[in-house]
Amino acid sequence: MRNLRAVLFDYLGLFLALAGLIVFFGLSTDHFFTTTTFLTIANQIPDATVLAVGMTLVLILGGIDLSVGSVLALSSAALGVCLIQWKLPLAAAVPACLGVGLLCGLLNGLVTVMWRLPSFIVTLGMLEVARGATYLITQSQTQYLAGQVDVLADTQSLGLSPVVIMALLVVVAAQFILSRSVFGRYIIAIGTNEEAVRLSGVNPKPVKVAVFALCGLLSALSGLMVAARMGSADPNVGIGNELQAIAAAVIGGTSLMGGRGSVINSFIGVLIIAVLGAGLAQIGAQDPTKRVVTGCVIVGAVVLDYYRRRLRNEES
């Protein structure tokens, strides 16, 4: 069983950090600690949450996916092209959007596994390919969706949009798969020691391909959420989102070396970044200042992860 101190590091530490930020910004500004602020944050994080879920699974596997932001943009662009240029119904455009992301993720996984290439290089290439394809199919122009996906961003029900519920369901499902299924155990085992998994008689290749494909699918779902929130498919959307997804996972305690991580913790990481950004904006911090502070938080999370691993090694 995991030691009580390790549990406190993994869960209570994150909740205390999040609560501390909320209290700090609540005391620093007159408008932060309001229902409007919290509803705004909640409605803005579904796409970041889903993206972080996919990134967490890939990182636990021992890989990385730098293409998620570009795949998000390409999938969103595919949605816009289907709806606006090809006049397809929403029931056909959504599967096309998700299919594009799934295909990109599948290609990432197959190339990585078949040629035994570092996922860093493969997904970096996909980052450029997907972004270039996005500009080509949209002719570098924003596709305005004319309210065709507004139903997903409707906030009339308790002030929350349907995509918020979708994102929470993705978090719960992914955490269940990771912690309660054979597939999830394989992901963790491969990230810990792939050779040991192979020697035990389990072929890691299909698992690795499936995880990258799932990450691509979740990137496409994130693109659908962004398009619904913005009411358009912007070819420039998603730039830098891969770094935010990695940051959320790292803040949540996911190891960049693989073998350890939690989807729920990554979700808390998304909340910490969102609260930090909203709070800094309300106290008047400029964008460069927000980037500096966020970067320091990420470095601090990595340092904390170092001491967490050290504590576990001393107790094992």
PyMOL commands that set and color helices and strands:
alter all, ss='L'
color gray80, all
select helices_A, chain A and resi 4-28+35-44+46-61+68-85+90-114+119-138+150-153+162-180+182-192+194-199+204-230+241-251+263-282+287-315
alter helices_A, ss='H'
color red, helices_A
select strands_A, chain A and resi 143-144+232-233
alter strands_A, ss='S'
color yellow, strands_A
deselect
rebuild
show_as cartoon
